Amino acid sequence: MNTISPYIIKKVSWRLLPFLLLMYVLAFLDRANVGFAKAAFQADTGISDAAFAFGAGIFFLGYAFLEVPSNLIMYKVGARLWMCRIMVTWGLISAAMMFAHNEMTFYVLRFLLGVAEAGFFPGVILYLTYWFPHQARARAMGFFYFGAPLAFIFGSPLSGLLLEFDGMAGLHGWQWLFLVEGLLAAVVGVWAYWYLDNRPVNAKWLTQEERQSLQDTLDQEDREKMAHGKSLLKVLTHPGVLYLCLIYMLIQTSVYGVVFYLPTQVAGLLGQKVGFMVGLVTAIPWVCAVAAAYLIPAYSDRTGNRRVTAALTVAVGGLGIAASVAFGSPMLALIALCFAASGFIAVQPIFWTFPSAYLAGSAAAGSIALINSVGALGGFMAPNLKRWAETAFDSTAAGLYFLAGASLLAGLLILAVHRFSPSAPVTRAATPLDTLPGDAHEHAHH
């Protein structure tokens, strides 16, 4: 296989990764800002806790249903046009949330927001395969994963500040929140059309020699993958891929249990309503998550022991959720939330090293999207399971304990990945799924 110049990788990284990171920050902010709006939004509209939980979660039904088709369309038409379409439509729908004055409007707009955003995350993962050779791809993916915690580090104070615009120009604070953050995404979407290039061969900011060298390396990787490929249907129904779908769904259930309720949980700890101060304090766990997202995947790269590292990381996240309600002290509870956010963010870049590294073309687009779409169902389950547990056990803590249990189950399933030995590999005689019993061997691929 050709070896690509580190200078070219560095040039591509500086050009693409900061912009993709900005897109992900806005994506995560627009799906999760409903957690900040929760108290004021419910107070003004009279929407119940159960209706809020359903509306927060219904986003993920539309999102999950269209993930695979969206990614296949991007594979056909190119990232430049499709990422612009995704961001502009989701930004405008997110801004339209300012009109959600009743339950039905809330449900419809949240569902449409999921439909609009479908394909964004797996689209970026696929896009990275167009620009980064395999040996450089894991690091690029880890950088992209900073987006979720950064969305809360910068977005939490912004969301809190916008809530304090209450009454300005006759709008509620939560209306300002949806309007401003939605329009930001739409503007960046238009920018994406002019900024992104579909493939290295289109990149005028690379020299002719750089374009050719990078494209030749990537084309050679794709030829090797295609030579051992299977049909898209066989890939999507492969037992190993479905097993990873289950694990990712449990991880996402835990993630969104934190995301949707962290602002109100912090407000309760501080004894204040959700505003700028709560936004600043809510950012603290996500600062810890950024550090964890850098250090823990780097440790797994260094040691090659991905399974145990990932299992322990997600388990620590689950224990952090449980401890946040078990501790009576607000300071200890906040520290526990730092562990929860850190665990749930840091485990995900490691998780994405488990799917096969040898998928190309529509098989790569489809399988990445399938895992992410099934995982997205965890975002639907989180608020609704939390609400169910609180009602069933007549305890506000029961919901968080339930989510903690989902995290621990995810950790156990990750440990068992090496026992889940598919009889037919996804694309070739050996894949990372098949080589997991020797993590060091799998490490050599990543």
C-alpha positions in Angstrom: 0.0 0.0 0.0 1.2 3.5 -0.8 2.4 5.6 2.1 1.1 9.1 2.1 3.2 12.1 3.1 2.5 13.3 6.7 2.6 16.9 5.3 -0.4 16.1 3.0 -2.4 14.6 5.9 -1.6 17.7 8.1 -2.7 20.0 5.3 -6.0 18.1 4.8 -6.5 18.0 8.6 -6.1 21.8 9.0 -8.4 22.4 6.1 -11.3 20.0 6.9 -11.4 19.0 10.5 -12.0 22.4 12.2 -14.9 23.1 9.8 -16.4 19.6 10.3 -16.0 20.1 14.0 -18.0 23.4 13.8 -20.7 21.6 11.9 -20.9 18.8 14.5 -21.0 21.4 17.4 -24.1 23.0 15.8 -25.7 19.7 15.0 -25.4 18.5 18.6 -26.5 21.9 20.0 -29.6 21.9 17.9 -30.7 18.4 18.9 -29.9 18.9 22.6 -30.9 22.6 23.3 -34.4 21.4 24.1 -32.8 20.3 27.4 -31.9 23.9 28.2 -35.3 25.2 27.1 -37.1 22.5 29.1 -38.2 24.4 32.2 -39.1 27.7 30.6 -40.6 26.0 27.6 -42.9 23.8 29.7 -43.8 26.7 31.9 -45.0 28.8 29.0 -46.7 26.1 26.9 -48.1 23.9 29.7 -46.5 20.8 28.1 -46.3 17.9 30.6 -43.2 15.9 31.5 -44.4 12.9 29.6 -45.1 15.0 26.5 -41.7 16.6 26.8 -40.0 13.2 27.1 -41.8 11.9 24.0 -41.1 15.1 22.0 -37.4 15.1 22.9 -37.1 11.4 21.9 -39.2 11.5 18.7 -36.4 13.3 17.0 -34.5 10.0 16.9 -37.3 8.1 15.1 -37.1 10.3 12.0 -33.4 10.4 12.3 -33.0 6.6 12.5 -35.5 5.8 9.8 -33.6 7.9 7.1 -30.0 7.4 8.1 -29.2 4.7 5.6 -31.0 6.3 2.6 -29.4 9.7 3.4 -25.9 8.3 3.5 -26.4 6.4 0.2 -27.6 9.6 -1.4 -24.5 11.4 -0.1 -22.4 8.7 -1.6 -24.1 9.3 -5.0 -24.3 13.2 -5.1 -21.3 14.1 -3.0 -20.8 15.7 0.5 -20.7 19.3 -0.7 -24.3 19.4 -1.8 -25.7 16.9 0.7 -24.1 18.4 3.8 -25.4 21.8 2.7 -28.9 20.4 2.3 -28.8 18.7 5.7 -27.6 21.7 7.6 -29.8 24.3 6.0 -33.0 22.3 6.4 -32.3 21.3 10.0 -31.3 24.9 10.9 -34.5 26.3 9.6 -36.6 23.6 11.3 -34.8 24.1 14.6 -35.5 27.9 14.3 -39.1 27.0 13.7 -39.2 25.4 17.1 -39.9 28.9 18.4 -43.5 28.3 17.2 -44.0 25.1 19.2 -46.8 26.3 21.4 -48.6 23.0 21.9 -47.8 19.3 22.1 -48.6 18.4 18.5 -46.5 21.2 17.0 -43.7 20.2 19.3 -43.9 16.5 18.2 -44.1 17.3 14.5 -41.1 19.8 14.5 -38.9 17.5 16.6 -39.7 14.6 14.2 -39.0 16.7 11.2 -35.7 17.9 12.8 -34.6 14.3 13.0 -35.6 13.7 9.4 -33.6 16.8 8.3 -30.5 15.9 10.2 -30.5 12.2 9.3 -27.3 11.2 7.7 -25.1 14.0 9.1 -23.0 12.0 11.5 -22.5 8.8 9.4 -22.1 11.2 6.4 -19.1 12.8 8.1 -17.6 9.4 9.0 -18.0 8.4 5.4 -16.5 11.7 4.2 -13.4 11.2 6.3 -12.8 7.9 4.4 -12.7 10.0 1.2 -9.8 12.1 2.6 -7.8 10.2 5.2 -6.0 6.9 4.5 -6.8 4.2 7.0 -3.7 4.7 9.2 -4.6 8.4 9.7 -8.4 8.0 10.0 -8.8 7.0 13.7 -7.0 10.2 14.8 -9.2 12.3 12.5 -12.3 10.7 13.9 -11.2 11.3 17.5 -10.8 15.0 16.7 -14.3 15.1 15.2 -15.7 13.6 18.4 -14.6 16.7 20.3 -17.8 18.3 18.8 -20.3 16.9 21.4 -18.5 18.2 24.5 -17.5 21.4 22.8 -21.2 21.9 21.9 -21.9 22.1 25.6 -18.8 24.0 26.7 -19.7 26.9 24.4 -23.4 26.1 23.8 -24.4 25.8 27.5 -23.5 29.4 28.4 -24.9 30.6 25.0 -28.2 28.8 25.6 -28.4 30.0 29.2 -27.7 33.6 28.0 -30.4 33.4 25.3 -32.9 32.2 27.8 -32.3 35.5 29.7 -33.5 37.4 26.6 -37.0 36.6 27.8 -39.4 39.4 26.9 -37.1 41.0 24.3 -39.0 41.9 21.1 -42.0 40.1 22.6 -40.4 36.7 22.5 -39.8 34.2 25.3 -36.2 33.3 26.1 -36.7 29.7 24.8 -37.9 31.2 21.5 -34.7 33.2 21.2 -32.7 30.1 21.9 -34.3 28.0 19.1 -34.2 31.0 16.6 -30.6 32.0 17.0 -29.1 28.5 17.3 -31.1 27.3 14.3 -30.2 30.1 12.0 -26.5 29.7 12.9 -26.7 26.1 11.6 -28.4 27.3 8.4 -25.7 29.9 7.7 -22.9 27.4 8.2 -24.8 25.0 5.9 -24.6 27.6 3.1 -20.9 28.1 3.8 -20.4 24.3 3.6 -21.5 24.3 0.0 -18.6 26.7 -0.9 -16.0 25.4 1.5 -16.1 21.6 1.2 -14.8 19.6 -1.7 -16.2 16.2 -2.5 -12.9 14.4 -3.1 -9.1 15.2 -3.1 -9.2 15.4 -6.9 -11.5 18.4 -6.6 -9.3 20.2 -4.0 -7.7 23.3 -5.5 -6.0 24.1 -2.2 -3.8 21.0 -2.8 -1.1 21.0 -5.5 -1.6 18.7 -8.5 1.1 16.3 -7.1 -0.6 16.3 -3.6 -4.0 15.6 -5.1 -2.8 12.8 -7.2 -0.7 11.1 -4.4 -3.6 11.3 -1.9 -6.3 10.1 -4.4 -4.1 7.2 -5.7 -3.6 6.0 -2.1 -7.3 6.2 -1.3 -8.2 4.5 -4.6 -5.8 1.7 -3.9 -7.4 1.1 -0.5 -10.9 1.1 -2.1 -9.8 -1.4 -4.7 -8.6 -3.8 -2.0 -11.9 -3.4 -0.1 -14.0 -3.9 -3.2 -12.0 -7.0 -4.2 -13.2 -8.7 -1.0 -16.5 -7.0 -0.8 -20.0 -8.4 -0.3 -23.4 -7.0 -1.2 -24.9 -4.1 0.8 -27.7 -6.4 2.0 -25.2 -9.0 3.4 -23.3 -6.3 5.2 -26.4 -4.8 6.8 -27.6 -8.2 8.0 -24.2 -9.4 9.2 -24.5 -10.7 12.8 -21.3 -8.8 13.9 -22.7 -5.5 12.6 -26.1 -6.1 14.3 -24.3 -6.9 17.6 -22.5 -3.6 17.3 -25.8 -1.9 16.6 -27.1 -3.2 20.0 -24.1 -1.9 21.9 -24.2 1.5 20.3 -27.9 1.8 21.1 -27.2 1.2 24.8 -24.4 3.7 24.7 -26.6 6.4 23.1 -29.4 5.6 25.6 -27.0 6.6 28.4 -25.6 9.6 26.5 -29.0 11.2 25.9 -30.1 10.5 29.4 -27.4 12.9 30.5 -27.8 15.4 27.6 -31.5 16.0 27.9 -31.6 16.3 31.7 -28.2 17.7 32.7 -29.2 21.4 32.7 -32.2 20.8 34.9 -30.2 18.4 37.1 -27.5 21.1 37.6 -30.2 23.7 38.2 -31.6 21.5 41.0 -28.1 21.1 42.5 -27.6 24.9 42.5 -31.1 25.7 43.6 -31.5 28.1 40.6 -33.5 28.3 37.4 -31.8 27.4 34.1 -30.0 30.5 32.9 -26.4 31.8 32.3 -25.0 30.7 35.6 -26.5 27.2 35.2 -25.1 27.1 31.7 -21.6 27.9 32.9 -21.7 25.1 35.5 -23.3 22.7 33.1 -20.2 23.2 30.8 -17.9 21.8 33.5 -18.6 18.1 32.9 -18.1 18.6 29.2 -14.7 20.3 29.8 -13.8 17.0 31.5 -15.3 15.1 28.6 -13.0 16.9 26.1 -9.9 15.8 28.1 -11.2 12.3 28.4 -12.0 12.2 24.6 -8.3 13.0 24.0 -6.6 10.9 26.6 -8.6 7.7 26.7 -8.7 6.9 23.0 -5.0 7.8 22.8 -4.4 5.3 25.6 -6.3 2.6 23.7 -4.3 3.4 20.6 -1.0 3.1 22.6 -1.9 -0.2 24.3 -4.1 -1.8 21.7 -6.4 -3.0 24.4 -9.6 -1.5 23.1 -12.2 -3.8 24.5 -11.3 -3.5 28.1 -10.7 0.2 27.8 -14.0 0.8 26.2 -15.9 -1.4 28.6 -14.4 0.3 31.7 -14.9 3.8 30.2 -18.7 3.3 29.6 -19.0 1.6 33.0 -17.5 4.6 34.7 -20.0 6.8 32.8 -22.8 4.7 34.1 -21.5 4.7 37.7 -21.2 8.5 37.4 -24.9 8.8 36.5 -25.9 6.6 39.5 -23.6 8.5 41.9 -24.9 11.8 40.8 -28.3 11.0 42.5 -26.8 9.0 45.3 -24.7 11.7 46.7 -26.3 14.3 48.9 -23.6 16.9 48.3 -24.0 19.1 45.2 -20.2 19.2 44.8 -19.9 15.4 44.9 -22.9 15.1 42.5 -21.2 17.5 40.1 -18.0 15.5 40.2 -20.0 12.4 39.5 -21.6 14.1 36.5 -18.1 14.9 35.2 -17.3 11.2 35.3 -20.6 10.4 33.5 -20.1 12.9 30.7 -16.4 11.9 30.3 -17.2 8.2 30.1 -20.0 8.5 27.5 -18.0 10.8 25.2 -14.7 9.0 25.4 -16.1 5.5 24.8 -17.5 6.5 21.3 -14.3 7.0 19.3 -13.0 3.7 20.7 -16.3 2.0 19.7 -16.0 3.1 16.1 -12.7 1.2 15.8 -14.7 -2.0 16.2 -16.7 -1.9 12.9 -14.8 -3.4 10.0 -12.1 -1.2 8.6 -12.4 -2.9 5.2 -15.8 -1.6 3.9 -15.9 0.6 0.9 -18.5 2.3 -1.3 -22.2 1.7 -0.6 -21.3 -1.0 1.9 -19.4 1.5 4.0 -22.1 4.1 3.7 -24.8 1.7 4.6 -23.2 -0.2 7.5 -21.9 3.0 9.2 -25.4 4.6 8.8 -27.1 1.4 10.1 -25.1 1.3 13.3 -25.6 5.0 13.9 -29.3 4.8 13.1 -30.0 1.9 15.5 -27.9 3.8 18.1 -30.1 6.8 17.5 -33.1 4.8 18.8 -31.3 5.0 22.2 -31.9 8.8 22.0 -35.6 8.0 21.7 -35.6 5.5 24.5 -33.6 7.6 27.0 -36.2 10.2 28.0 -39.1 7.8 27.7 -37.5 5.0 29.7 -36.4 7.5 32.3 -39.9 8.9 32.6 -41.3 5.3 32.8 -38.9 4.3 35.6 -39.7 7.4 37.6 -43.4 6.7 37.3 -43.2 3.0 37.9 -41.0 3.3 41.0 -42.4 6.7 42.1 -38.9 8.0 42.4 -37.1 10.8 40.5 -33.8 8.9 41.0 -35.1 5.6 39.4 -34.8 6.9 35.9 -31.1 7.7 36.2 -30.5 4.4 37.9 -32.2 2.7 34.9 -29.9 4.6 32.5 -26.9 3.6 34.6 -27.9 0.0 34.2 -28.0 0.4 30.4 -24.4 1.7 30.5 -23.2 -1.3 32.6 -24.9 -3.7 30.2 -23.1 -1.9 27.2 -19.8 -2.5 29.0 -20.5 -6.2 29.5 -21.4 -6.6 25.8 -18.3 -4.8 24.7 -16.2 -7.3 26.8 -18.0 -10.1 25.0 -17.4 -8.8 21.5 -14.4 -11.1 21.1 -16.6 -14.1 21.9 -19.0 -13.0 19.2 -17.1 -14.6 16.3 -19.0 -14.3 13.1 -18.8 -17.4 10.8 -18.7 -15.2 7.7 -16.7 -12.0 7.9 -18.2 -8.8 6.7 -16.0 -8.1 3.7 -12.9 -10.3 3.7 -11.1 -13.2 5.3 -10.1 -11.2 8.3 -11.8 -8.1 9.8 -11.4 -6.2 13.1 -14.5 -8.0 14.3 -12.8 -11.4 13.7 -9.5 -10.4 15.2 -10.8 -8.9 18.4 -9.6 -11.8 20.6 -6.1 -10.4 20.0 -6.6 -6.7 20.6 -3.0 -6.0 19.7 -3.6 -7.3 16.2 -6.6 -5.2 15.8 -4.6 -2.3 17.1 -2.1 -2.8 14.3 -4.9 -1.9 11.9 -5.8 1.3 13.7 
